[in-house]
Amino acid sequence: MTFRAACIQLRSSDDVAENIRETVKLVREAAARGAVFIATPENTTLMAPDGATKLARSFDEALDPALPVFSALAKELNIWLLIGSLAIKVSESKTANRSFLFAPDGSIAARYSKIHLFDVELASGESYRESHTVAGGDQAVVAKTPWGMVGLTICYDVRFPQLYRGLAQKGAFLFTVPSAFTVPTGAAHWHVLLRARAIENGAFVIAPAQGGLHANGRKTYGHSLIVSPWGDVLAEAQIDPCVIIADIDPELSKQAREKVPNLQHDRAFTGP
């Protein structure tokens, strides 16, 4: 059963209310264009200037102001809505970087907390220490949808192919990879990593991204992508906020896995 999917590309700021409004506007545009599975990027409602500010502007899940809005939106539009991630306060010093998948009745069908945290010093001088203020998850998640199982991941996870293998082995025909990639790593690796995860698992990849210069001074790569199980780019954004659309036929995942049945050929090994 073919369905229409959309990526929402954002340029989120440190203004939570404004980010919610912009997300709602673009989700409505995507739904008006026929999308029934719509995904937003990592850090949908907040791109804070630093970890302390992020913590101060984050909420416990029960109190987060965005969740009721997105729940009502999914129900009103009768869509599956993946909010790529919100900063959810889990302690006095840390948040979880958490995806929420809303079903068309407004319920939360799945939650996923980002497992792999981005700690790096770039040659450009940029420094990221996600683990200082984020508690990493420890549970891989697949969600049941009318079209099949969907595997949830976030951004830096894409560099850990074993996660996607595990999701594919649990039946996922599609992976979501909401992201806020840096410009240097995006230009070098974004396309090839996403296409590789699609090809090696015979799965669709839906990767909504942040793009452009944010209010906190950070630049993100953009180029939201929808990739087929054969590795073809079905839709791609550039830098500015927008909606991209592609029609998804789950049968193509089955066909790709029949042509290259490598999921059946995993073997245990010892060493090195």
N, C-alpha and C positions, 0 to 999 in steps of 0.2 A: 504494500500500500504506500504509494508515493505521497510525501507531504512537503510542504514548503517551510524552510527554516530561514532564520535571519540572524545576523550578527549586528548588534548595536555598537558602533564605535563612539567613544566618549572622549572628552578632555576634561575630566573631573577636576574640581578645585577643592578648596578647604571649606566651602560653603555647602553644608549637607542639604539644606532645604533647596537650594538652587540645583544641586546635582540630582535630587529626586525629581524635580520638575522637568529637567532636561531629559532624564531617562524616560519618564512617563510619556513625554511628547514623542520621542523616537520609537518607543514600543508601540504607541498608537499608530504611527506611520507604518511600521512593519506589519502590524495586524491588518491595516487597511490595504496593504499590498498582498494579502493572502497568507502571511506567515502564521503558522500554528505552533511552531517551536521557536522561541525567541530568546537569545542569550546576550547578556551584557558583560562588560569586562571585569577584571579584577579591580578592586577599590572603587566600585561603582559610585558610592555616595561620599567618599572622602579621600582626597589626596593631600594629606597633611604635610606641613613643612618639616616636621621632625616627629620622633617617636613619642615624646612627651605630649605634644599637641594632639597627636592621634589618640593617645590614651584618654586625654581629657575630654575629647569630643566623641568618644565611643560609649556604647551602652551595653548593658546586659541584654541577652537575646529577648527577654520578656519585655524590655522597655524600648527596644530600638524603634525609632519612629518610621523607618523605611519599610519594615516588614508588613505592617497592616496595609500600607499603601499598595505595595506590590501584590499582596494577597488579593486585595479587592480588584486590582487591575487585571490579574490573571482570570479571576472569576467573571468580571464584566466582559472581557474580550474573548473568553472561552479558549484560552491558550495555555500551553506549557511555557512557563517563564523561568529561565535560569538567571538568577542574579549572581553574576560571576564571583563576586565576593564582597562581603561587608566586614569591617573590623568589629568583632563582637568581644566585649570585655569579659574575660574569664577569671581575672584576678586583679589585685590592686596594681600590679606591675605589667600585666600582659593582656594582649588580645589574641583571639583566634582569627585567622584569615579564612573566612568561611563562605562557601557557596550554598545557595538555597535554590532548590528546584520546586516551583509551585505548580500544582496540577490545576486543570481548568475549574475545579470547584473551589479554588483558593487555598486549599490545604498545602502544607509543606510535604511534598512527596519524598524528598531526600535532602540531607545536609552532608556537606563534606568540608572538613577542615584541612587546609593545605599541609601536606606532610613534609615536603622538602623546603627548607628556608634559605633565602638568598643572602649569603654573607660573602662579600667580595670587595676587593680593591681594584678598580679599573685603571688602566694606563692613563686615561684622561684625567685622573684625579678624583673621579667620583667614587664614593664609598657607600656601601650598603651593608647594614648589619640587622637583617630582619629578625634574627634570633634574639636580639637584645630586648625586643618589645613584643614578640609574637611567640605564642606557644604552638609548637608544631603538632599536627594531628598524627594519629597512629593507625587509622582505619581507612582502608580503601573502600570505595562505595560504588555500587552499580544501582541504577534506579530503573524500575519497570515502567515502560510507557506503552501506548497502544501499538507502537511500531517495533518494539523490541527493547533490549536492555541498553542503557546509556551509562557510560563510565565517566565519573566526575573527577577532574583534576584541575590544578591551577598553576599557570605560569611556569615557574622554575621546575615543577614536576616534569616538564617535557624533556628534561635532560636525563631522566631516569627511566630507560625503556622497560625495565623489569616491572614497573608499576602498570604500564599499559598492557604488557603481556598478561599479567595477572587479571586485569579487567577483561581482556579479550577471552581468556580461558574461562571466565565466568559468564560469557555470552554477550558481552558488549559489542554492538555493531557500530557504535558511534561514541567518540570521545569529545568531551567539552574541555577546552583549554583557555578559559578567560585569563587575560594577561595584561601586564603593564611593563613590557620589555623596554630596556634601555635602548637608546639609538645605536651605540656601537655593537652591542650583542645582537640586536635585531637585524641590523644590516648584514651581519656576518652569518647568522645562524637561524633566524626565525623561519624562513621558508623551508630550509632543508630539514630542520628538526621536525616540523609539523608534517611534512610530506613523508619523512621516514617513519614516524609513528603510524601514519595511515597505511603505508605500503607494507611494513613488516607485520601488521596485524590484520590487513584486509578490512579496515574500518574507516568510516567517515570521521573527519575532524572538523569541529566547529570551534573557531578560535577568535572570539571578540576581543578587541584590544583598546587600550588607551592610546591616544595619538596627539602629539604636538607639545607645545610649551605650556606647562601648568602654572597656576598661581604661585605654587611653592618653589618655582624655578627649575623644577625637574622637566626633562624632555623625555617623551616616550615615542616609540617607533611607529605605532599605528599599524597599518597594513593588516587589518582583520582579514582572516581567511576562512573559507570553507573548502575542504579538500575531500576528494573522492577516495574510495578504498584502493584505487589503482594509482593514486598519487597525483591526480590531475587537480589543478586549482579551478574550482567551480565559480568562485567569486572572491574578489579582493578589493579592499578599500585602499585609500591613500593615507593622508595624514589627518584630515579634518573629520569632525564628528559627522556620522552618516549612518545609513542602513544599507547592508548588503544582503542579497537574497539568493537562495539556490533551492532547487527542488531535489529532495532526497529520496532515493528509491532503495530501501533496505535490501532488496534482492541483489543489488550490485555488490554488497558486502559478501553475500553468500557466493556469488559468482567468482569474486576475487579469491576467496578462500578455497574454492574448488580448483581454480587455475594454479594457484600456488598454495598447496595444503600444508604450509609450514607449521600451523598451529597444532597439527596432528603429529608433528615430528620432533617436538621438544623431548629431550632426553636428559635424565639426570647424569651428572658426571662428578668425578673427583678431581682434586687438585685445583690450581697448580700448587 
